Amino acid sequence: MKKLLLLLTAVVAGTMAAGAQDGIVYLSYIKSTGQQAFNTGYTHKKNTTIEMDCLVEQDHGRANEALFGAQLGDYKHNALAFYSRFGGQDFPCFVRTGVQAKDDESSFPYNRRQTLMTSQSGIGWPDPADPTGDIVIPAFGCTVDAGKTPLMIFDVNKSNTEGGVQAAGFNSVMTLYEFKIYENYNLVHDYCPAKKNGVVGLYDKVTGSFSGSITSTPFVAGQELGSEYVVSLQYNTGGTVTVDPWKAKQGEWVQFNVSWDETHEFDDATVTDGQGNNVDFFEFASGTYAKYFNFKMPASNVFIQVKFKEKKTVPADAIVELSYIKSTGQQAFNTNYIHKASTSVILDCVVEQDHRSNWEALFGGRLGSFHHNAFCFFSRTDGQDIPCFNRSGNEPRGTGFVYNERIAIMASLQTASWIRKSNPDQLAGSVTTTGIVDDGKTPMLLFNLNTSNTPGGVQIDTSPSCMTLYECIIYEDGVPVHRFIPAKKNGVVGLYDRMTGEFSGSITATPFVAGEEGNILYPVKVESNAGGEVKPDVFAVKTESWVSFIVTRQMDYTIESITVKDTEGNDVYFFLAQQDGLEGLYRFQMPEGGATINVKFKKIPAGDVNGDGDVTIADFVAVLNAMAGGEVEGNPDTNGDGDITIADGVAVLNIMAGGGASAAIDGGDIGVSVSDD
């Protein structure tokens, strides 16, 4: 427990726990030969109890043979000890301060493995003659007090100095399998036979400490059971990480659980071995605020590092991508798109074999009945698991539809077909109709069918499907016009159209089921006045993605200014990537939170053909350049007759003279003739 608390203290502080340790090799036992002693470093309390799994040999090498013990000088002071042989006789003795409680009737059970258990004022072990009973030695009249010297195993510590260590020389010949120390019946030390760096001794599973004999004679080692390696951990604020177990042998599974609060989110996790190499780990479960991982322990210690990050505040107008949205037979989505004869639809989805309705539509729109302006697909028809593709006037059935598995459905003209996403090279099934391929009259729905009798109207049919949707793309003449992806906006789950920037949820009272959240798509906003057009290539995009926008000015306007600002009003760097006449292509990287593109157009005065703000002879020259096919900033059609001729140059001169661009010009004072002669 102490070790665990130390690790957690280090973790919370954001620093790595105790550094890499050499692996512990567990042993089946360790054995003393009457020349060894082990210092636990533990000073007993009033409420200390001991449990030991051992085999004591009937050695008779000494008059007193102690299994464990500590006292301040003699047994009268701060004593807790147990002897298998005492006073030269094979009778056990339990010592507590002031009392040496001997059992002169029951010989100690030598040469057999047994478990001894102390209480605060006695000791007991199973009765060899009666498996259901115990032999107990009570220390009547003893003083139950705390110790002053560390407890020894295989001998007694009889130091006269508080905290000191002095072996009494009452060594026992004993095979030890485990030695546990409790306080108030809570385990505080668990000593197991082990070997570390070639030294044979006891390893404390609770504290992680290891040591061998305090004498010059090493313990005898039992069979090696394998090395156990240690897990170290580091994580920052925002969450917690638990590990189970903290120590494991090579090939054993270790699990670590990661959880975080509502203001943070999981960022990253790494597991590395003692050489810094990555260890493969696996996510086997997850929740809203938790993830669960495991890995197999390599032949070294490992270091787990987990990072949390502050959860971004999602603006109300931001789009949060979802892995999918799912209908449960009670939802419908209005695409607001009325199909054309050239329309094609692709669905990336999983359709449940639900049997909720006789007809289950994945998408569709028609004017009333199936005879009029229909483009619909059903996964279930007439109460049977048979697909149907409906074009005006015909509802043919197909075969081989794939339920409960991710598929791609493609519907175009008079054929609908589908493939398994796991095997995209092989057609899974199809259905062909002889119906009329015509334009629609009502908007297409997803997850159900629109059967409104009113052109442009919406009437939800009783043909809902249970479908998980990953994407829906609508084409016209092979060109995508809508691309719906699962998303969430301002808490509403629905579909976001990447092509138009529109978002909406279910048109029923039941919301869609949301998949796992992904990227946050921040909005791209546009502000401009009259005189041109600004078109971004996306309406929402994740941070650091490139955004392109085209600025197209009218002929008689110039661009006064272009700015790109983040949500804090700071300038965002952008650049002109390409210029083609009146059209310029600009690019920038999306800042966090969103961006606003502001373009101001300015009217070019009549006659200012070169766009420098004045009407001068240079504008006359600019007209000549435009007549020769050159590009100019302003409008070279100065007189507005639709052609660029010398008459436009004359109109420039007339404006210079104070006249209008469209006034009758006869040469006059400036000596220019515009007659046909």
Beta strands, then each sheet from edge to edge (+ up, - down):
strand 1: 24-27
strand 2: 30-31
strand 3: 38-39
strand 4: 48-56
strand 5: 65-70
strand 6: 80-85
strand 7: 93-96
strand 8: 99-102
strand 9: 113-118
strand 10: 122-127
strand 11: 130-138
strand 12: 152-153
strand 13: 174-183
strand 14: 186-196
strand 15: 199-204
strand 16: 210-212
strand 17: 220-221
strand 18: 224-235
strand 19: 239-244
strand 20: 247-249
strand 21: 253-260
strand 22: 264-273
strand 23: 282-287
strand 24: 290-296
strand 25: 302-310
strand 26: 319-322
strand 27: 325-326
strand 28: 333-334
strand 29: 343-351
strand 30: 360-365
strand 31: 375-380
strand 32: 388-391
strand 33: 406-412
strand 34: 415-420
strand 35: 423-432
strand 36: 445-446
strand 37: 467-476
strand 38: 479-489
strand 39: 492-497
strand 40: 503-505
strand 41: 513-514
strand 42: 517-528
strand 43: 532-536
strand 44: 540-541
strand 45: 546-553
strand 46: 557-566
strand 47: 574-580
strand 48: 583-589
strand 49: 595-603
sheet 1: 11+ 10- 9+ 4- 13+ 14- 1+ 18- 20+
sheet 2: 11+ 10- 9+ 4- 13+ 14- 1+ 18- 25- 22+
sheet 3: 11+ 10- 9+ 4- 13+ 2- 17+
sheet 4: 3+ 12- 5+ 6- 7+ 8-
sheet 5: 11+ 10- 9+ 4- 13+ 14- 15+ 16-
sheet 6: 19+ 21- 24+ 23-
sheet 7: 35+ 34- 33+ 29- 37+ 38- 26+ 42- 44+
sheet 8: 35+ 34- 33+ 29- 37+ 38- 26+ 42- 49- 46+
sheet 9: 35+ 34- 33+ 29- 37+ 27- 41+
sheet 10: 28+ 36- 30+ 31- 32+
sheet 11: 35+ 34- 33+ 29- 37+ 38- 39+ 40-
sheet 12: 43+ 45- 48+ 47-
end
